[in-house]
Amino acid sequence: MSTETTPGGAYIHNIGYRHYDGPRLGRAYARRSLFSQSLRGAYGLGRSAKSKVLPMLLFGVMCLPAGIMVAVTVFTKAGNLPIGYTRYAIYLQAVIGLYLASQAPQSVSRDLRFKTVPLYFSRPIERADYVMAKFASMAGALFILTAAPLVILYAGALLAKLDFLDQTKGFGQGLVSSALLSLLFAGIGLVVSALTPRRGFGVAAVIAVLTIPYGAVSAVQGIASFRGSEAAVGWLGLFSPITLIDGVQSTFLGGSSSFPNGQTPSTAAGVVYAVVSLLVIAGCYALLMRRYRKAGL
C-alpha cells in the first residue's frame, strides 16, 4: 500500500505487496544455497561465458597430463604409472596456484567491494554460516580440480590391468593428500583475498603468498643440502604451503619427496608437518571469522 496526497484529498494505491506465506527454510538452507552458488561460481557455472574460460581451461590443463600418462601406460604395457597419485598435485602446483589466485578473490572480494556482506547477514544467516560456506566451497572446488586427474589415473591403471590393491591404496592416499591440500590452499587463498576488496590485488597477493615462500624454501634447502646439513632440509619445508603438503605425503602417504636428493622428512618431522598443516587451516578459518565480524558492520 502507498498513499498520495493531492489537492483533492488523499488516495490509497494498492501496488501489489503481499506477505510471504510459504515455508521458512532457515539458516541451513541459506548456508547450502550459498555453498552451492559459490562452488558453481568457482567454475563459472551460472555466470557469463567469459567467466567459464579460465577455470575450465585450468581444469583441462590439470587433467591432460593424466590422460597422456594413462595412454602411455596402456600402449607400452608398463608395470606402473609414470607418476604416483600423491605426487601429481605437487608437480602441477603452478596450475593449482593460478586457479586459486583467480577464483579465491572472485569468491569473496566482490562481496566486500560492493558492500553486499551486510545483506547476507540481514537474512537468517550468520557470519559463521557465511565463512563456513565460502571455505567449504573453495576447498570443494580445489578438491575437484586435484582429484579429477587422480580418477583418470586410477581408471587408466585398472584399464592397463595393474595390481588392483596397489592402485586402490595409492588412489586412496592421493585423495587424502588432495583433501589436505585443498583445505590448506583454500584457507590461505580466502584469507589473503578477504584482506582487500580489489580483485586484482587479491590475485597478485595469492600468487605471491604461494610462490615466494616456495622459491625461498627451495633455495635455502638447496644450500643446506650442498653444505651437508641434511637434517635442516626436512625442517625447512615447514615454511611453504606446498612443501608442507609434500612433507606430509612423503612421510605418511607413500609418496616420494621433491626435497633435494629426494630426502624424506623423519617420522617426527612428518608429525610436525601434519600438525602445522592442521594449525594453519584452523588459523585461516579463525582469521576469516575475525575478518567478517568487521566486514558485516
Secondary structure, DSSP 8 states (H G I E B T S, - for coil): -EEEEETTEEEEE--------S---HHHHHHHHHHHHHHHHTTTTTS-HHHHHHHHHHHHHHHHHHHHHHHHHHHHT-SS-SS-GGGHHHHTHHHHHHHHHHHHHHHHHHHHHTT-HHHHHTSS--HHHHHHHHHHHHHHHHHHHHHHHHHHHHHHHHHTT--HHHHHHHHHHHHHHHHHHHHHHHHHHHHHHTT-S-HHHHHHHHHHHHHHHHHHHHHHHHHHHHTT-HHHHHHHGGGSHHHHHHHHHHHHSS----SGGG----HHHHHHHHHHHHHHHHHHHHHHHHHHHHHT-
